Amino acid sequence: MSRTTTIALAEPVLWHDQHLREIALRPPTFAEYMELGEPYAEGYARSGIYFRNVDYPTVREYAQRLMVDQDKVHALSLLGLADSRKVRDAILDFFREPEASEPSPTASSSGSAGMPGQSSV
């Protein structure tokens, strides 16, 4: 199941006599991910401060590859700063970890060894 992301542009771009008002991006494939890798690096400084460094050339490459309408891929170069940041954020969103869901409670009880259905008798 594909999760296409559509970005409404704050400033429409004129592209071949048409106003481009939104950009749709598809999720990256395994092959693209293996070739390009993560679009950022993250870690902790010696002082313990967390940091994330965005790899902008990789973000640009993903944006060009993931744009659904490949006929308009060159219009990316015409985007203003605010819309460029929206595209960057949409690309990075594909790589964010999904929020963990709470484990569902089970009706089974566990014995002293912690294995369901076993008792220590």
C-alpha positions in Angstrom: 0.0 0.0 0.0 1.6 3.3 -1.1 1.4 6.4 1.0 1.6 9.3 -1.5 2.3 12.7 0.1 0.8 15.8 -1.6 2.4 19.2 -0.8 0.3 22.3 -1.4 2.6 25.0 -2.6 2.5 28.4 -0.9 3.6 30.1 -4.1 2.5 28.3 -7.3 5.2 27.9 -9.9 4.7 28.7 -13.6 5.8 25.6 -15.5 5.3 25.4 -19.3 2.3 27.9 -19.2 0.7 26.1 -16.3 0.6 26.9 -12.6 1.9 24.1 -10.6 0.0 24.3 -7.3 1.0 21.1 -5.6 3.7 18.4 -5.7 3.0 14.7 -5.1 5.7 12.5 -3.7 5.6 8.7 -3.5 7.5 6.7 -0.9 11.0 5.5 -1.8 11.6 1.9 -2.9 14.0 -0.5 -1.4 16.3 0.0 -4.4 16.3 3.8 -4.0 16.9 3.5 -0.3 19.8 1.1 -0.8 21.4 3.4 -3.4 20.9 6.7 -1.7 20.7 5.8 2.0 19.4 8.0 4.8 18.8 11.7 3.9 20.3 12.7 7.3 22.9 11.7 9.9 22.2 11.9 13.6 24.1 11.4 16.8 25.2 12.8 20.1 28.0 15.2 20.6 30.5 14.5 23.4 28.6 17.0 25.5 25.5 14.8 25.2 23.6 17.1 22.8 21.6 15.4 20.2 22.1 16.6 16.6 20.7 15.8 13.2 22.5 16.9 10.0 20.4 16.9 6.9 22.2 15.7 3.7 20.7 18.2 1.3 22.2 16.6 -1.9 20.5 13.3 -0.9 17.2 15.1 -0.2 17.4 16.7 -3.6 18.0 13.4 -5.3 15.1 11.8 -3.4 12.8 14.7 -4.4 13.7 14.3 -8.0 13.1 10.6 -8.0 10.0 10.5 -5.8 8.0 13.2 -7.6 4.9 11.4 -9.0 4.7 13.6 -12.1 8.2 13.2 -13.6 7.4 15.5 -16.5 7.5 18.4 -13.9 10.6 17.3 -12.0 12.6 20.3 -13.2 10.0 22.7 -11.7 11.5 21.8 -8.3 14.4 24.2 -9.1 11.8 27.1 -9.2 10.4 26.6 -5.8 10.8 29.3 -3.2 12.3 28.8 0.2 9.1 28.0 2.1 8.0 25.4 -0.5 11.5 23.9 -0.6 11.3 23.4 3.1 8.0 21.7 2.7 9.5 19.3 0.2 12.5 18.6 2.5 10.2 17.9 5.4 8.0 15.6 3.3 11.1 13.6 2.2 12.3 13.3 5.8 8.9 12.2 6.9 9.3 9.1 4.8 12.3 8.1 7.0 10.8 8.9 10.4 10.1 5.9 12.6 6.4 5.2 13.0 5.1 5.8 16.5 5.1 2.7 18.6 1.6 1.4 19.5 0.7 0.2 22.9 0.9 -3.6 23.1 -2.6 -5.1 23.2 -3.6 -6.7 26.5 -3.9 -10.4 26.4 -6.4 -12.5 28.3 -4.0 -15.3 29.0 -2.1 -15.5 32.2 1.5 -16.5 32.6 3.1 -18.8 35.1 6.1 -18.0 37.2 8.5 -18.6 34.3 6.6 -16.0 32.3 5.4 -18.3 29.6 1.7 -18.4 28.9 -0.1 -21.6 29.9 2.8 -22.9 32.0 2.7 -23.2 35.7 5.4 -23.8 38.2 3.6 -26.6 40.1 
